[in-house]
Amino acid sequence: MTCRALFALIVLPFALAACSPEDVADKIGRRTAETVVRPIVDDRLTGAQADAATRCVVQNATAAEVQSLARDVGVIAGTSTEATVWAIVARSETQSCLAAAGVALGA
């Protein structure tokens, strides 16, 4: 066994222990929410700007909002979902994230 393989066997359990089930669920929920937010943002932005805006929206969504957004995966977002996205966009934290990414997106 090489030193690299031995190191991986020693470090792997610690790395896995650092990932709590809640963290994993949150990451999955946020990735799913991104697939719902992106088509809404695509109506106003394209390419890298739409990617950045999507990340800012999902990053600044509460856990409850993420769950709500994720429920719309695979369907066309309704007015309630769009309202949730634009409410998140309107927050100062989201606007700061958008500005840092060089994206102009108003609610």
C-alpha positions in Angstrom: 0.0 0.0 0.0 1.4 3.4 -1.0 1.7 6.3 1.4 -1.0 8.2 -0.5 -3.5 5.3 -0.2 -2.7 4.9 3.5 -3.2 8.6 4.0 -6.5 8.5 2.2 -7.7 5.6 4.4 -6.8 7.6 7.5 -8.3 10.9 6.4 -11.4 9.7 4.7 -13.4 8.8 7.9 -12.7 12.2 9.4 -13.7 14.0 6.2 -16.9 12.0 6.0 -17.7 12.7 9.7 -17.4 16.5 9.0 -20.4 16.2 6.7 -23.5 16.1 8.8 -26.8 14.8 7.3 -28.3 18.2 7.7 -25.4 19.8 5.7 -25.9 17.2 3.0 -29.6 17.7 2.8 -29.2 21.5 2.7 -26.7 21.2 -0.2 -29.0 18.9 -2.1 -32.0 21.2 -1.5 -30.0 24.2 -2.6 -28.8 22.5 -5.8 -32.4 21.5 -6.5 -33.6 25.0 -5.9 -31.0 26.3 -8.4 -32.8 24.3 -11.1 -36.0 26.1 -10.3 -34.5 29.6 -9.9 -32.4 29.5 -13.1 -35.3 29.5 -15.6 -36.9 32.5 -13.7 -33.6 34.4 -13.8 -33.1 33.4 -17.5 -36.0 35.7 -18.4 -33.8 38.7 -17.6 -30.2 37.5 -17.8 -28.1 35.0 -19.8 -25.0 32.9 -19.4 -22.5 33.7 -16.6 -24.7 36.5 -15.2 -27.7 34.2 -14.9 -25.4 31.6 -13.2 -24.2 34.2 -10.7 -27.6 35.6 -10.0 -29.0 32.1 -9.4 -26.2 31.4 -6.9 -26.9 34.7 -5.1 -30.6 34.0 -4.9 -30.2 30.4 -3.6 -27.3 31.4 -1.2 -29.5 34.0 0.4 -32.7 31.9 0.6 -33.8 30.6 4.0 -34.1 26.9 4.6 -37.9 27.2 4.3 -37.6 29.1 1.0 -35.2 26.5 -0.3 -37.7 23.7 0.5 -40.5 25.7 -1.1 -38.4 26.3 -4.3 -37.3 22.7 -4.5 -40.9 21.5 -4.5 -41.3 23.1 -8.0 -38.5 21.1 -9.5 -39.5 19.6 -12.9 -42.5 22.0 -13.4 -42.9 25.5 -14.7 -42.6 27.9 -11.8 -45.9 29.5 -10.8 -46.6 33.0 -9.6 -45.9 32.1 -6.0 -42.5 30.7 -6.8 -41.6 33.7 -8.9 -42.7 36.0 -6.1 -40.4 34.1 -3.7 -37.5 34.5 -6.0 -38.0 38.2 -6.5 -38.5 38.7 -2.8 -35.1 37.1 -2.2 -33.6 39.3 -5.0 -34.9 42.4 -3.2 -33.0 41.7 0.0 -30.0 43.8 0.7 -27.8 40.7 1.2 -28.8 39.4 -2.2 -28.3 42.8 -3.8 -24.8 42.9 -2.3 -24.0 39.4 -3.7 -25.3 40.5 -7.1 -23.2 43.7 -7.1 -20.1 41.8 -6.1 -20.7 39.5 -9.0 -21.2 42.4 -11.4 -24.9 41.5 -12.0 -27.6 44.1 -12.2 -30.9 42.4 -11.4 -33.8 44.2 -9.8 -36.9 42.7 -8.3 
